């Protein structure tokens, strides 16, 4: 098992490096993480949650936070309507409203439950409009991204057996054929 966990760490490290080198992320903006530890392990989503895998993913997200200053936001599973776990300070900064629930492996998922236990003063909210995100295992984070999501094509496309989808957002282009977008296009990394 140690070799499998080492491989997961290496794959996640590659993804963290791609996020960091791509300059897609900005400090103090929400970054949503959807993660099926079951899918990472090669099982069907929601059937084989793993605290050990959640710990490895959590450590990688905290590394990404340390390098970029993002606010990590962990999506729960469908049994909690894909609610989100974050630190209370982040909730207050984003002016969101707390809901009353404690994610557990069987209702929320192993990743959200782990995050709830290990974030400083964790809370759960119903929704967020994140500027970027990462979906490990097809957990459907799109509902928590701003309206114009742009998929990113990272070299590292899998963590374990789970497909990884990454996205950033950009402002909507408005104004029609007379409008000019050159300045926006050149500076559109996660506004």
N, C-alpha and C positions, 0 to 999 in steps of 0.2 A: 504493500500500500504506500510506503514512503516514496517509491519511485513515481507512482501516480500523482501524489500530492506535489512532489517536486516539479513534475511536468505542468501541473495546473499553475503553480507559482510562476514558472517560466513563461507560460502563455499569457498570463495576466500581466506580467512585467512588460512583455512586448506591447500589449495594448496600452498600458499606462505610458510607455515611451512614445507610442504613436500619438496619443492624445496630447502629450506634453510638447513634442516636436512640431505638431501640426498647428499650434497656436490657435486652436479653435475655442479655447475656454478662457473666461475672464473671471477675475476675483469677485467673490460675493454674489455669484449668480447660482441659482439652483441647477443641479445636475441629477437627473433621475436615473436610478439603477433598477432595472427589472432583472430578476435572476431566479432561474429554476435550478436548484442544486440537484434535483432529480435528473434533469436533462444533462447536466454536466457529467453525472455519473453514468449516463447512457440509459437511463430509465425514463418512463413516461412522466411528463410533468405532474407534480402533485402526488407521486406514489412512493418516493424514496428520499425524502428530505434528509439532508446531512448537515449537522452542526459543524463538522470539520471543514467541509467544503465552504460553508457560509463564512467561517472564520478566515479562510484563505482569501475569499473574495473581498471580505470586509477590510482586511489588511491592505489589499491592493488599492481599494477605493480611498482609504485613509492616506496612502502614499500619494495618490493622485491629488487629493485635497492639499496635502503638504506642498506639493510642487506647483499647484495652480491657484489655490485659494477658493476653489468651488465650494458650494454648499451641497454635500451629498444628501440625497433624498431617496429612500429605499421603498420601492413599490411592494405592497402586499399582493397576495393572490386574489383570484376572483371571489373567494368566499368572504372577503372583506371589501368587495367591490373595488379592488385595486387602490385602496386607500394608501397613504404614504407615511412612512416613519422618518422623522427628522428631529433635530435638536430644538428645544423650546426657543432658544435665541433666534434660530432661523425662522421659525413660525412667526415670531413677533416681528422680525425684520421684514418678512414678506406680507405681514398683516393678514394672516390666515387664521382660521378658526379651528380649534382643537375638537376632536371627537373622542368619545369614551369607548375605547376598546384596547385590549392588549393582544397583539399578534402572538400566536403560537404556531408551531410547525404545522398543525392540521387545519388551522384557520388563520391565514396570513402568510404562511410559508416559512421555511427554515431561515431564509435570508433576512426577511423582515423581522422575524422573531429574534434572530441574533443581533441585528442592528438595534432593535428596541432595548435589548439587554445591555448593549455596550456603548451606545451613544450617551453623551453627557445630557442628562435631563431630557430623555426622549419623549416625544408626543406623536400622536397620529392625527393627520388631517385628511380630508376627503379628496382634495384635488390641488394641483399646482400647475403652473404654466412654466415649465423649465426651458432653459435656453439651449440645453443639449442633453443627451442621454445615451445610455448603453443598455441594450436588451440582450441578456444572455439566456438563450433557451426559448425564444419566441414567447415572451410573457406579455407582449402587447403594451408597450409604454406610450404609444402614440397619443393616447388621450391626455397625457400629461406634458406634452411638448407644445410650444407656441405654434401658431397656425401654419407657418411656412417652414416645415421641416425639410432639411437637406440631408440625404443619406451620405455617409462617408464610406469610402472603400479602403478599409485598413487591410494590410497584408495578413495580419493575424485574424482569421475569420472564425476560429473555434476556440472554446475553452472546454477541455475534455471532449465530450461528445456533443456539446451544445453549440449551436450556431450563434455567433455574436453579430448583432446589428447595431451600428453606431450612427448617430445623427446630431447635427447642430441645427440651429434655426437662423433665419434671416428676417429682416423686416419685409413686410409686404411691399411690392412694387405697385405704386398707384399713379394715376395721371394720364394714362393712354399714350398715344403716339407722339405728343409734344413733350412729354416728360423726358428728363435725362437721368440716367442711373449710374453713370461711370464712377462717380465718387462713392456711391453706396456699394457697388459691386466690389470695389477695391478694398473696402473696409467693412465687409459684412460678416465678420466672424463673431457670431453669437451676440448680436445687439439686443 
